[in-house]
Amino acid sequence: MSDHQMSTIALSELAVGASCYVASVELEGLLRRRILDLGMVPGTPIRCVRKSPAGDPIAYAVRGSTIALRTDDARLIRAYLPDDTRADRGDKEWHK
């Protein structure tokens, strides 16, 4: 297993202003197809732009566009952080 597989987080856990890279898309059906068509494929850099006060939806900058996702859907997109730290807590033990 590579380091990226061992240290992935759900995209929904990314803090506002933090960046990551898509590791995998675990969505199914038409939503999976739409997300992939929007360019959220493995290796794509993503930045969390804004979270609504209730936390749902969450806006992400992807390939020059802003995409809003429901939190439940963002949980099914796995990502890895470039510096291997947890974006929302700074907890380096998060991947265990």
Secondary structure, 3 states (H helix, E strand, C coil): CCHHHHCEEEHHHCCCCCEEEEEEECCCHHHHHHHHHCCCCCCCEEEEEEECCCCCCEEEEECCEEEEECHHHHCCEEEECCCCCCCCCCCCCCCC
